[in-house]
């Protein structure tokens, strides 16, 4: 009887660990190549012009259909996103479901107060991008906004 009890306990532990692994596993739902994104000081950086405008592109190559992409901008930021012939305008947060590959063009305009903070007060801000399809497809990416240095 002792051997069966030990096997049962091992089976329960293995299932619990497997469940935990499934919950925490992050398998990217797509491979994404970013353009107009620069690697500075160990961070991925997108430049913001003095008028508040910035842009970046994402070449999206899905590994799974029907995942959700969410882009969270600093508060008060307006955006125009173009992907596969569709356009979306809005502010603060963008969300859509992606099933086929293409290039996503993301144009954004941060509020004047943030432009001043970035240019004159060494302020920081981020754009957060998450790709997700339950149960375990997930990828997160952070872009740091930076003032464009005039040469």
Backbone as a printed PyTorch tensor [residue, N CA C, xyz], in Angstrom:
tensor([[[  0.8260,  -1.2070,   0.0000],
         [  0.0000,   0.0000,   0.0000],
         [  0.8640,   1.2630,   0.0000]],

        [[  1.9960,   1.2360,   0.7140],
         [  2.8760,   2.3930,   0.8240],
         [  3.3540,   2.8940,  -0.5370]],

        [[  3.6500,   1.9550,  -1.4450],
         [  4.1460,   2.3230,  -2.7690],
         [  3.0720,   3.0650,  -3.5710]],

        [[  1.8140,   2.5880,  -3.5260],
         [  0.7210,   3.2340,  -4.2500],
         [  0.4640,   4.6480,  -3.7410]],

        [[  0.5360,   4.8350,  -2.4420],
         [  0.3150,   6.1430,  -1.8440],
         [  1.4010,   7.1200,  -2.3250]],

        [[  2.6370,   6.6540,  -2.3480],
         [  3.7490,   7.4840,  -2.8240],
         [  3.5510,   7.8640,  -4.2860]],

        [[  3.1080,   6.9080,  -5.1090],
         [  2.8560,   7.1930,  -6.5260],
         [  1.7250,   8.2040,  -6.6870]],

        [[  0.6870,   8.0530,  -5.8820],
         [ -0.4470,   8.9780,  -5.9310],
         [  0.0140,  10.3980,  -5.5790]],

        [[  0.7990,  10.5200,  -4.5340],
         [  1.3140,  11.8340,  -4.1250],
         [  2.1790,  12.4210,  -5.2380]],

        [[  3.0410,  11.5920,  -5.8430],
         [  3.8880,  12.0590,  -6.9480],
         [  3.0270,  12.5260,  -8.1290]],

        [[  1.9590,  11.7860,  -8.4290],
         [  1.0760,  12.1450,  -9.5380],
         [  0.4020,  13.4870,  -9.2720]],

        [[ -0.0470,  13.6960,  -8.0320],
         [ -0.7090,  14.9550,  -7.6700],
         [  0.2740,  16.1210,  -7.8060]],

        [[  1.4900,  15.9360,  -7.3250],
         [  2.5110,  16.9790,  -7.4110],
         [  2.8310,  17.2870,  -8.8750]],

        [[  2.9660,  16.2430,  -9.6760],
         [  3.2760,  16.4250, -11.0940],
         [  2.1660,  17.2050, -11.7930]],

        [[  0.8990,  16.8640, -11.5220],
         [ -0.2310,  17.5770, -12.1300],
         [ -0.2570,  19.0350, -11.6840]],

        [[  0.0140,  19.2760, -10.4010],
         [  0.0290,  20.6450,  -9.8860],
         [  1.1250,  21.4580, -10.5800]],

        [[  2.3050,  20.8630, -10.7120],
         [  3.4030,  21.5580, -11.3850],
         [  3.0790,  21.8050, -12.8510]],

        [[  2.4510,  20.8200, -13.4990],
         [  2.0680,  20.9690, -14.8980],
         [  1.0630,  22.1130, -15.0510]],

        [[  0.0830,  22.1530, -14.1520],
         [ -0.9190,  23.2290, -14.1710],
         [ -0.2680,  24.5840, -13.9990]],

        [[  0.6790,  24.6710, -13.0770],
         [  1.3900,  25.9220, -12.8280],
         [  2.2050,  26.3190, -14.0580]],

        [[  2.8630,  25.3420, -14.6650],
         [  3.6720,  25.6110, -15.8620],
         [  2.7920,  26.1360, -16.9950]],

        [[  1.5960,  25.5600, -17.1520],
         [  0.6790,  26.0130, -18.2070],
         [  0.2410,  27.4520, -17.9610]],

        [[  0.0340,  27.7940, -16.6890],
         [ -0.4070,  29.1380, -16.3430],
         [  0.6830,  30.1640, -16.5930]],

        [[  1.9240,  29.8080, -16.2990],
         [  3.0180,  30.7770, -16.3570],
         [  3.7930,  30.7180, -17.6650]],

        [[  3.5440,  29.7000, -18.4790],
         [  4.2630,  29.5930, -19.7500],
         [  3.8390,  30.7430, -20.6490]],

        [[  4.7900,  31.3990, -21.2240],
         [  4.4820,  32.4640, -22.1730],
         [  5.0780,  32.0840, -23.5130]],

        [[  4.2220,  31.6640, -24.4210],
         [  4.6500,  31.3230, -25.7680],
         [  4.1460,  32.4570, -26.6560]],

        [[  5.0360,  33.1770, -27.3350],
         [  4.5710,  34.2910, -28.1740],
         [  3.6040,  33.7940, -29.2530]],

        [[  2.4380,  34.4610, -29.4120],
         [  1.4700,  34.0570, -30.4350],
         [  1.9020,  34.4780, -31.8390]],

        [[  2.9470,  35.2980, -31.9200],
         [  3.4320,  35.7580, -33.2200],
         [  4.8800,  36.1880, -33.0650]],

        [[  5.6140,  36.1370, -34.1720],
         [  6.9290,  36.7780, -34.1200],
         [  6.7140,  38.1980, -34.6370]],

        [[  7.3160,  39.1510, -33.9420],
         [  7.1150,  40.5590, -34.2730],
         [  8.4770,  41.2200, -34.4580]],

        [[  8.6430,  41.8690, -35.5980],
         [  9.8460,  42.6730, -35.8320],
         [  9.4240,  44.1340, -35.7600]],

        [[ 10.1190,  44.8810, -34.9200],
         [  9.7870,  46.2940, -34.7440],
         [ 10.6930,  47.1460, -35.6240]],

        [[ 10.1110,  48.1870, -36.2360],
         [ 10.8870,  49.1580, -37.0110],
         [ 10.6320,  50.5470, -36.4410]],

        [[ 11.6110,  51.4440, -36.6260],
         [ 11.5970,  52.7780, -36.0180],
         [ 11.6670,  52.6510, -34.4990]],

        [[ 12.2180,  51.5300, -34.0440],
         [ 12.4510,  51.3030, -32.6210],
         [ 13.9560,  51.1370, -32.4780]],

        [[ 14.5310,  51.8770, -31.5480],
         [ 15.9860,  51.8860, -31.3980],
         [ 16.3670,  51.3440, -30.0360]],

        [[ 17.4790,  50.6610, -29.9890],
         [ 17.9340,  50.0570, -28.7460],
         [ 18.9700,  50.9690, -28.0990]],

        [[ 18.5960,  51.6390, -27.0050],
         [ 19.4830,  52.5730, -26.3000],
         [ 19.4520,  52.2620, -24.8140]],

        [[ 20.6160,  52.2570, -24.1800],
         [ 20.6890,  52.0490, -22.7220],
         [ 19.8740,  50.8280, -22.2800]],

        [[ 20.0080,  49.7230, -23.0100],
         [ 19.2930,  48.4800, -22.6870],
         [ 17.7710,  48.6070, -22.7210]],

        [[ 17.2740,  49.5710, -23.4850],
         [ 15.8190,  49.7120, -23.6090],
         [ 15.4420,  49.8800, -25.0650]],

        [[ 14.2350,  49.4680, -25.4080],
         [ 13.7030,  49.7070, -26.7500],
         [ 13.0430,  51.0760, -26.7260]],

        [[ 13.5240,  51.9620, -27.5930],
         [ 13.1210,  53.3600, -27.5490],
         [ 12.4140,  53.7710, -28.8360]],

        [[ 11.3440,  54.5840, -28.6760],
         [ 10.6630,  55.2150, -29.8020],
         [ 10.7920,  56.7180, -29.5940]],

        [[ 11.1840,  57.4200, -30.6560],
         [ 11.3690,  58.8620, -30.5260],
         [ 10.0590,  59.6180, -30.6860]],

        [[  9.9290,  60.6750, -29.8950],
         [  8.7830,  61.5790, -29.9670],
         [  9.3190,  62.9230, -30.4510]],

        [[  8.6840,  63.4620, -31.4910],
         [  9.0970,  64.7700, -32.0170],
         [  8.6100,  65.8660, -31.0650]],

        [[  9.1270,  67.0790, -31.2830],
         [  8.7430,  68.2160, -30.4230],
         [  7.2510,  68.5360, -30.5170]],

        [[  6.6130,  68.1640, -31.6470],
         [  5.1700,  68.4200, -31.7900],
         [  4.3310,  67.2970, -31.1780]],

        [[  4.9930,  66.3070, -30.5620],
         [  4.2650,  65.2360, -29.8760],
         [  4.0630,  63.9730, -30.6920]],

        [[  4.3930,  64.0220, -31.9960],
         [  4.1520,  62.8590, -32.8470],
         [  5.2850,  61.8440, -32.7680]],

        [[  4.9120,  60.5930, -32.8730],
         [  5.8740,  59.5070, -32.9520],
         [  5.2610,  58.3880, -33.7710]],

        [[  6.0880,  57.4460, -34.1910],
         [  5.5450,  56.3040, -34.9160],
         [  6.4910,  55.1180, -34.8060]],

        [[  5.9030,  53.9370, -34.9380],
         [  6.7060,  52.7150, -35.0710],
         [  5.8930,  51.7240, -35.8850]],

        [[  6.5860,  50.7030, -36.3820],
         [  5.9240,  49.6760, -37.1930],
         [  6.1990,  48.3230, -36.5790]],

        [[  5.2590,  47.4260, -36.7510],
         [  5.4080,  46.0590, -36.2710],
         [  5.0920,  45.1110, -37.4120]],

        [[  6.0900,  44.3160, -37.8320],
         [  5.8460,  43.2620, -38.8200],
         [  5.3980,  42.0390, -38.0340]],

        [[  4.1400,  41.6810, -38.1880],
         [  3.5470,  40.6140, -37.3780],
         [  3.4180,  39.3430, -38.2080]],

        [[  3.9940,  38.2570, -37.6790],
         [  3.9310,  36.9650, -38.3470],
         [  3.2920,  35.9630, -37.3670]],

        [[  1.9570,  35.7770, -37.4450],
         [  1.2520,  34.9640, -36.4370],
         [  1.6730,  33.4970, -36.4370]],

        [[  1.7580,  32.9400, -35.2380],
         [  1.9720,  31.5010, -35.0660],
         [  0.6390,  30.8280, -34.7410]],

        [[ -0.3270,  31.6400, -34.3230],
         [ -1.6500,  31.1470, -33.9560],
         [ -2.6530,  32.2130, -34.3980]],

        [[ -3.8350,  31.7580, -34.8620],
         [ -4.8510,  32.7100, -35.3380],
         [ -5.6900,  33.2390, -34.1900]],

        [[ -6.1600,  34.4630, -34.3730],
         [ -7.1490,  35.0020, -33.4470],
         [ -6.5910,  35.4190, -32.1000]],

        [[ -5.3480,  35.9230, -32.0780],
         [ -4.8490,  36.4370, -30.8060],
         [ -5.1730,  37.9220, -30.7160]],

        [[ -5.1970,  38.4210, -29.5040],
         [ -5.5120,  39.8240, -29.2900],
         [ -4.2280,  40.6130, -29.1210]],

        [[ -4.1730,  41.7440, -29.7920],
         [ -3.0550,  42.6550, -29.5770],
         [ -3.6110,  43.8880, -28.8800]],

        [[ -2.9110,  44.3090, -27.8400],
         [ -3.3360,  45.4820, -27.0860],
         [ -2.1390,  46.4080, -26.9470]],

        [[ -2.3470,  47.6750, -27.2920],
         [ -1.2960,  48.6810, -27.1550],
         [ -1.8100,  49.7300, -26.1710]],

        [[ -1.0840,  49.9080, -25.0760],
         [ -1.4800,  50.8800, -24.0570],
         [ -0.5150,  52.0620, -24.1230]],

        [[ -1.0780,  53.2260, -24.4280],
         [ -0.2980,  54.4540, -24.5810],
         [ -0.3510,  55.2600, -23.2800]],

        [[  0.5720,  56.2300, -23.1170],
         [  0.4430,  57.1320, -21.9720],
         [ -0.9110,  57.8630, -22.0320]],

        [[ -1.4610,  58.1880, -20.8850],
         [ -2.7750,  58.8220, -20.8170],
         [ -2.8130,  60.1060, -21.6440]],

        [[ -3.8900,  60.2650, -22.4120],
         [ -4.0610,  61.4700, -23.2190],
         [ -3.4380,  61.3680, -24.6070]],

        [[ -2.8660,  60.2060, -24.9330],
         [ -2.2310,  60.0190, -26.2400],
         [ -3.2810,  59.6220, -27.2700]],

        [[ -3.2580,  60.2860, -28.4240],
         [ -4.1420,  59.9110, -29.5290],
         [ -3.3540,  59.0280, -30.4830]],

        [[ -4.0610,  58.0950, -31.1440],
         [ -3.3590,  57.2090, -32.0730],
         [ -4.1340,  57.0100, -33.3630]],

        [[ -3.3880,  56.6140, -34.3850],
         [ -3.9500,  56.1330, -35.6380],
         [ -3.1710,  54.8630, -35.9540]],

        [[ -3.8890,  53.7430, -36.0190],
         [ -3.2610,  52.4600, -36.3080],
         [ -3.7910,  51.9650, -37.6510]],

        [[ -2.8770,  51.5190, -38.5110],
         [ -3.2590,  50.9550, -39.8070],
         [ -2.7270,  49.5360, -39.8780]],

        [[ -3.6020,  48.6080, -40.2950],
         [ -3.1760,  47.2110, -40.4290],
         [ -4.0170,  46.5220, -41.4840]],

        [[ -3.3470,  45.9720, -42.4850],
         [ -4.0230,  45.2130, -43.5560],
         [ -5.2410,  45.9500, -44.1120]],

        [[ -5.0710,  47.2420, -44.4100],
         [ -6.1410,  48.0040, -45.0520],
         [ -7.1760,  48.5760, -44.1020]],

        [[ -7.0930,  48.2810, -42.8300],
         [ -8.0370,  48.8530, -41.8620],
         [ -7.3560,  49.9570, -41.0850]],

        [[ -8.1590,  50.9210, -40.6160],
         [ -7.6400,  52.0220, -39.8120],
         [ -8.4680,  52.1820, -38.5530]],

        [[ -7.7810,  52.4790, -37.4640],
         [ -8.4570,  52.7510, -36.1990],
         [ -7.8910,  54.0360, -35.6240]],

        [[ -8.7840,  54.9000, -35.1050],
         [ -8.3710,  56.1060, -34.3980],
         [ -8.9140,  56.0140, -32.9930]],

        [[ -8.1620,  56.5590, -32.0430],
         [ -8.6560,  56.5550, -30.6780],
         [ -7.6380,  57.1870, -29.7550]],

        [[ -7.8100,  56.9080, -28.4530],
         [ -6.8340,  57.4220, -27.4990],
         [ -6.6230,  56.4170, -26.3780]],

        [[ -5.4480,  56.5030, -25.7880],
         [ -5.0310,  55.7390, -24.6000],
         [ -4.8040,  54.2450, -24.8150]],

        [[ -5.7850,  53.5380, -25.4130],
         [ -5.6260,  52.0940, -25.5470],
         [ -6.2080,  51.6010, -26.8650]],

        [[ -5.4410,  50.7500, -27.5440],
         [ -5.8780,  50.1540, -28.8070],
         [ -5.9090,  48.6460, -28.6430]],

        [[ -6.9510,  48.0200, -29.2060],
         [ -7.0970,  46.5740, -29.1000],
         [ -7.7080,  46.0410, -30.3910]],

        [[ -7.1600,  44.9280, -30.8850],
         [ -7.7910,  44.2630, -32.0220],
         [ -7.3780,  42.7970, -32.0240]],

        [[ -8.1000,  42.0040, -32.7990],
         [ -7.7740,  40.5890, -32.9270],
         [ -7.0580,  40.3830, -34.2510]],

        [[ -5.9670,  39.6310, -34.2190],
         [ -5.1410,  39.4210, -35.4030],
         [ -5.1650,  37.9460, -35.7920]],

        [[ -5.4400,  37.6850, -37.0770],
         [ -5.3860,  36.3110, -37.5630],
         [ -4.4240,  36.1360, -38.7220]],

        [[ -4.1520,  37.2240, -39.4450],
         [ -3.1960,  37.0850, -40.5470],
         [ -2.0980,  38.1280, -40.4420]],

        [[ -0.9560,  37.7800, -40.9990],
         [  0.2360,  38.6190, -40.8720],
         [  0.1620,  39.8850, -41.6890]],

        [[  1.0790,  40.7880, -41.3800],
         [  1.1680,  42.0520, -42.0920],
         [  1.9770,  43.0330, -41.2760]],

        [[  2.0150,  44.2760, -41.7550],
         [  2.7300,  45.3260, -41.0330],
         [  1.7190,  46.2610, -40.3910]],

        [[  1.8580,  46.4580, -39.0910],
         [  0.9990,  47.3860, -38.3620],
         [  1.7600,  48.6950, -38.2160]],

        [[  1.1490,  49.7730, -38.6990],
         [  1.7310,  51.1100, -38.5910],
         [  1.0500,  51.8120, -37.4300]],

        [[  1.8390,  52.2670, -36.4780],
         [  1.2800,  52.9050, -35.2970],
         [  1.7890,  54.3460, -35.2270]],

        [[  0.8770,  55.3020, -35.4770],
         [  1.1910,  56.7270, -35.3720],
         [  0.5500,  57.2070, -34.0770]],

        [[  1.2640,  57.9910, -33.2990],
         [  0.6690,  58.4590, -32.0470],
         [  1.1170,  59.8820, -31.7610]],

        [[  0.2830,  60.5810, -30.9880],
         [  0.5840,  61.9570, -30.5910],
         [  0.3370,  62.0780, -29.0980]],

        [[  1.4460,  62.3210, -28.3600],
         [  1.3320,  62.4440, -26.9140],
         [  0.9290,  63.8770, -26.5680]],

        [[  0.2780,  64.0680, -25.4070],
         [ -0.1520,  65.4230, -25.0290],
         [  1.0490,  66.3460, -24.7730]],

        [[  0.8260,  67.6460, -24.9250],
         [  1.8780,  68.6530, -24.7640],
         [  2.6020,  68.5780, -23.4350]],

        [[  1.8560,  68.2780, -22.3740],
         [  2.4880,  68.2060, -21.0500],
         [  3.5330,  67.0930, -21.0120]],

        [[  3.2620,  65.9840, -21.7110],
         [  4.2150,  64.8740, -21.7510],
         [  5.4190,  65.2290, -22.6290]],

        [[  5.1640,  65.9510, -23.7370],
         [  6.2720,  66.4070, -24.5940],
         [  7.2300,  67.2540, -23.7580]],

        [[  6.6890,  68.2130, -22.9820],
         [  7.5130,  69.0800, -22.1310],
         [  8.2870,  68.2610, -21.1130]],

        [[  7.6120,  67.2710, -20.5150],
         [  8.2500,  66.4190, -19.5200],
         [  9.4200,  65.6480, -20.1430]],

        [[  9.1970,  65.0790, -21.3440],
         [ 10.2450,  64.2900, -22.0100],
         [ 11.4280,  65.1720, -22.4220]],

        [[ 11.1110,  66.3600, -22.9610],
         [ 12.1640,  67.2110, -23.5200],
         [ 12.9040,  68.0250, -22.4690]],

        [[ 12.1810,  68.4920, -21.4520],
         [ 12.7840,  69.4860, -20.5540],
         [ 12.9310,  69.0360, -19.1120]],

        [[ 12.2600,  67.9480, -18.7230],
         [ 12.2950,  67.5500, -17.3160],
         [ 12.8240,  66.1320, -17.1190]],

        [[ 13.4480,  65.5680, -18.1520],
         [ 13.9450,  64.1880, -18.0870],
         [ 12.8470,  63.2000, -17.6650]],

        [[ 11.6220,  63.4980, -18.0650],
         [ 10.4930,  62.6290, -17.7400],
         [ 10.5610,  61.3320, -18.5250]],

        [[  9.7870,  60.3370, -18.1070],
         [  9.7530,  59.0680, -18.8340],
         [  8.3060,  58.6660, -19.0870]],

        [[  8.1260,  57.9010, -20.1410],
         [  6.8000,  57.3590, -20.4640],
         [  7.0100,  56.1050, -21.2970]],

        [[  6.0070,  55.2380, -21.2950],
         [  6.1190,  53.9620, -22.0110],
         [  4.8580,  53.6680, -22.8110]],

        [[  5.0690,  52.8870, -23.8460],
         [  3.9660,  52.2620, -24.5740],
         [  4.1110,  50.7690, -24.2920]],

        [[  3.0390,  50.1540, -23.8120],
         [  3.0870,  48.7160, -23.5220],
         [  2.2830,  47.9580, -24.5710]],

        [[  2.8720,  46.8880, -25.0750],
         [  2.2380,  46.0800, -26.1170],
         [  2.0940,  44.6640, -25.5770]],

        [[  0.8890,  44.1150, -25.6670],
         [  0.7440,  42.7200, -25.2690],
         [ -0.0360,  41.9690, -26.3360]],

        [[  0.4380,  40.7620, -26.6160],
         [ -0.2120,  39.8500, -27.5530],
         [ -0.6490,  38.6750, -26.7110]],

        [[ -1.9210,  38.2990, -26.8360],
         [ -2.3980,  37.2420, -25.9510],
         [ -3.5030,  36.4220, -26.5940]],

        [[ -3.4050,  35.1240, -26.3910],
         [ -4.5140,  34.2170, -26.7060],
         [ -4.4770,  33.1300, -25.6420]],

        [[ -5.5640,  33.0100, -24.9130],
         [ -5.6140,  32.0130, -23.8460],
         [ -5.5670,  30.6100, -24.4520]],

        [[ -5.0400,  29.6240, -23.7670],
         [ -4.6030,  29.6430, -22.3760],
         [ -3.1740,  30.1050, -22.1560]],

        [[ -2.2500,  29.9320, -23.0900],
         [ -0.8620,  30.2120, -22.7290],
         [ -0.0600,  30.9450, -23.7850]],

        [[ -0.7260,  31.4940, -24.7920],
         [  0.0040,  32.2900, -25.7760],
         [  0.0780,  33.7140, -25.2380]],

        [[  1.2970,  34.2120, -25.0240],
         [  1.4060,  35.5750, -24.5180],
         [  2.7960,  36.1320, -24.7790]],

        [[  2.8210,  37.4300, -25.1010],
         [  4.0870,  38.1190, -25.2570],
         [  3.8600,  39.5710, -24.8610]],

        [[  4.8070,  40.1350, -24.1170],
         [  4.7060,  41.5240, -23.6930],
         [  5.9460,  42.2700, -24.1320]],

        [[  5.7540,  43.5120, -24.4940],
         [  6.8650,  44.3160, -24.9840],
         [  6.6570,  45.7440, -24.5040]],

        [[  7.7400,  46.3880, -24.0880],
         [  7.6350,  47.7710, -23.6200],
         [  8.5320,  48.6570, -24.4690]],

        [[  7.9620,  49.7640, -24.9490],
         [  8.7200,  50.7690, -25.6890],
         [  8.8200,  52.0080, -24.8100]],

        [[ 10.0230,  52.5260, -24.6420],
         [ 10.2200,  53.7350, -23.8600],
         [ 10.2140,  54.9290, -24.8010]],

        [[  9.4560,  55.9620, -24.4460],
         [  9.4130,  57.1750, -25.2700],
         [ 10.5970,  58.0580, -24.9190]],

        [[ 11.2160,  58.6320, -25.9400],
         [ 12.3710,  59.5030, -25.7150],
         [ 12.2960,  60.6970, -26.6600]],

        [[ 12.8180,  61.8500, -26.2280],
         [ 12.8430,  63.0180, -27.1270],
         [ 13.8470,  62.7680, -28.2390]],

        [[ 13.5330,  63.2610, -29.4260],
         [ 14.4990,  63.1510, -30.5200],
         [ 15.5500,  64.2170, -30.3090]],

        [[ 16.7990,  63.7980, -30.2550],
         [ 17.9050,  64.7490, -30.0500],
         [ 18.2200,  65.4250, -31.3750]],

        [[ 18.2850,  66.7460, -31.3550],
         [ 18.6430,  67.4330, -32.6010],
         [ 20.1660,  67.3810, -32.7530]],

        [[ 20.6130,  67.1300, -33.9700],
         [ 22.0600,  66.9710, -34.1720],
         [ 22.7470,  68.3110, -34.3610]]])
